[in-house]
Amino acid sequence: MSLSLRRADGFLGDFDHQYQWYLAEAGETVARRYLDAVWRTLEEIASHPGIGRLRRFRHPSLQGLRSFRVRPPFEVHLIFYRYTDQELSAERLMSGRPPIREGLPVTRYRIPRSRRKLTCNRQTPSDRRRPRRIGPAVGPVSEVLVDSGFYSEQAVQKIEQTAAGIPTGTRVYAAVEKTSHHRTVADLEKKPDPVAPAPEASLAEKMRHRLQTAEGKAVYKLRQQTVEPVFGIIKAAMGFRQFLLRGLSKVSTEWTLVCLAYNVRQLHILDLAKNGVATV
């Protein structure tokens, strides 16, 4: 959740919602750590001459702490990322540049290799503690490639098997944990497929082995050719790098327009190629 502080007449957002969330989900200790992190960040900002000043202000969540006001034309944006119940980090931006806020993870599915059009899109609120759902957006396909942010045993089982335990014919290739994008010398060496895990092994171990096989590596590598270029084109070629609206429903509408613009662009390129016109 991001907290914004705007101009000298602006109050530092509403701490209540975030504080109550930490209090309910992680307990009073973590909630107090949240407020302490806010205050430490504000003190650091106030230490810069001419940026701002600390003033006392009564607020339920602050519980006796002081609020912070800035002098124009400066803007301060505090971005708080939730990693786990016991971790909290705070970052801040001090300048007149456009605000930096925590983004909504934008999801896109089923991009055909030959056309690379967006056939389905979805936006979900950021919450690393909750498993993402991929089942409802997956249609009758033979292979599903997802990164570690969407992996969960329930989601994989729901796609690969029916409620009665009958295989659906769809095979999931999911990264179990985050790995570096840079390949090492060991990654370039040709190695035989690792030994298959025991039948009683966990689904995570089986999925890890699936991606370590030659077939799994070849299939999962297709993400770089089919899925990842879509975001690269939208950000670099189309210039869309941040949402202008706030709120999940408004962001969903904005992202749908971006997807439509991307598909129109791809259809135009395909039409030019069909007529023998070179495209860049």
N, C-alpha and C positions, 0 to 999 in steps of 0.2 A: 504494500500500500504506500502511496506517495503522499507526502504532506507538503503543501506549497505555502510559501510566505510571500505575499505580494505587496510591494510598496510600503510606505510608512504608515498608511492608514489601514493596512491589512493585518488581520489576526492570523496566527500560525495554525490555521486549520482547526479541525475538531479532533482532539485526542481521544474522545470518549469511545468511538467505535473501535479503534485499534486497541486501546487499552483494555476494553471489556472483552475483546476477542482473546487477547493473551491471558487475561484473568480466568476466563472460562476454559480455554483449551490447554493452557500450560501452567496455570497456577500463579499465585501472587508474586513469587520470586522472579519469574520470567517477565511478568508484567512490570515490576519495578525496574528490571534491567532495561526494559524498553524505554521507560521514562528517563532513566539515567543516561541512556545512549542519546536520547533527544537533547537532554540538557548539556551533556559534554560537547555535542556537536555545535549547539548554539553558543556555548562559551568560546569554542574555537573560532567560530565565525565572528563573534563580537570582538575578538582580540585584534582583528585587522582594523587599522585606523580608518575612520570615515565610512565604514560599511554599516555598522548598526550599533545598537545599544541595548542593554538588558534593562527591563523594567518589570516591576512587580505587577502581577495580574492574577485575580482569583479565577480558578477554573477547576471543575470537579476532578478531572483526571490528573491535573498537575499536583494536587494535594499539597499546596503550600509552596511549590516551586514557582519560578517566575517565567513569564512569557518573554518573547523576543520580538522586537520591531526593527525594521530596517528603514534606512533613509533613502529616498529616491535619488537616482533612478535605478538603484540596485534591486535585483530579484534574487531570492534564495529559494532553492528547491531541495527538500530533503527526501531522499528515496530510501525506503526501508524494505529489505528483501527478507522473506521468511524462508529459512533453510530447514531447520528442524525446530522442535519445541525448545531446545536448549541453546540455539544459536541465533544471534541477531547481529546484523551489521548495518551501518548507516553511512551514507555517502551524501555529499552536498555539492551543489553547483552555485557559484557566485559570479554572476555576470549578467549582462543584458541579452545574452543569447537565448534562443528558444528553449523552453523548459524541457528537461529530460525527466521522463516519468517511466515507471515500471510498465512494461508492455503486456498486452494480452497474447498468450501463445496462439498463433494463428495456425490452424490445421488445414491441410489439404490432402485429398485422397484420390486414388485411382486415376493417375495421369498416364494415358496410353503412350507407349514409347514412340509410335509413329507420328502422333499428332501433338502430344504434350499439351493438351488443353486441360483446364481445371473443370472437373465434372462434379466436384463436391467440395464445399468449404465449411469450416466451422470455427468459432472462437470460443475459448473457455477461460474463465478467470484463473489467474495465477494462484496456485496452491500446490506446492511440491509434496505435501503430505497426502494428497488424495490421488488415487490411481486414475489415470485418464481412461476414458471409454472409447474404444475404437470399433466395437461390434456394430452399432447401428449404422455406421457410415460405410461399412464394407459390404459390397454386393457379391454376386457370383463370380469370384475371381479365383485363380489357382494359387497365387502367391501374394502375400501381404508383407511389405517391408516397412518396419517402423523403428524409430530410434528408442533409446533407453527411457525417454520421458513418457512413453506410452506403454511400456511393458508392465504387465501384471499377469499372474498365473490365471486369474479369473477371466481376463480379457482373451488370453490365448486359448484357453479351453473352450470358451464360448464360440470362438471362430472355428476352431478345428474340429469340434464335436458338437453334436446336438444334445439336447437335455437328456436323451436316452443313452448317450455315450456312443452314438454312431458317428464315424468320421464323415465330415462334410466334403472332403476333397480339397479344402483350402489349407495351405501350409503357411505358417507364420515364420518369418525370419526377423527376430527382434534382438536388438542389442541389450544385453542384461545390465551392463554398466557403461559409463562413459569412457571412451578411449581417445588417445591422441590422434589427430588427423595426419600427423607426420609418420611416415613409414621408416622403420629402422632397418638395419642390415639383416637382422633376423627375419623380418617380415618378407624380405625379398628372396630369401633362401627357399628352395623347393623342399618341402617336407611331406612325408606321408601323412595321411589323415590320422588324427589321434584316436586312441582306443575309445570305443563307445562306452558311455557310462552304464552302470548296472541298471537293471529294470526298476529297482527300488529307488534310484537316484531322484533328486528333486527336479521339477520342471526347469528351474533356472540352470542346473547343471546340463540337462539335455539340450536346452536352447543354446547354451554357451558352446557345447560340442557341435551343434548344428552349424553354427557360424564359423567354426574353426576348420570345417571340412572344405575341400576344394570346391565342391558344388555350392556350399553355403557362401563362401567368399565371393564366388563368381556372381551369384544371384544378388547378394546384398550390395555388391559394388555398383549395381545398376541404379541405386539411389543417387549416385553422383551424376548419372546421365539423364535421369527422368524427373526426379523430385527436386533436388537441390538447384538446378538451373532456373527453375520457376521463380524462386525467391531472388536469385541473382538478377534476372531480367527485370522483375518488378522494382527492385531497389536501384539498380545501376542504369538500366535502359529507360525505364519509365519514371524514375525519380521519386518513387513513393517510399519514404523511409520512416514516417511516423504518422500516427492517426491524429486527425485534427479535432475529432469529437471525443467525448468522454462517456463512459457507460457502456455496458455490454451490448445493449440493443442498438445503440447508435454506431458503435464500432463494427458490429456485425453488418449493418447496412453499408457502412463505408467500405468494408472489406469485400462485400458482394459486388459493389461497383468496380472495385479494383480488379476483381476476378473477371467481370464482364469485359472490362477494357483490355485485359490481357488476352482473353479469348478472341476478341475482335481483332486484336493485333496479330495473333497467330493465324487466324483465318485469312487475313489480308496477305500475310506473307506466303501462305500456302497457295492462295489464288494467283499471286504474282509468279510464284515458281511454276505453277501449272501452265501459265501462259508464256513461259520462257523468259520472264523478266528477272534479271539478277537482283538479289536483295543483299543487304549488308546486315 
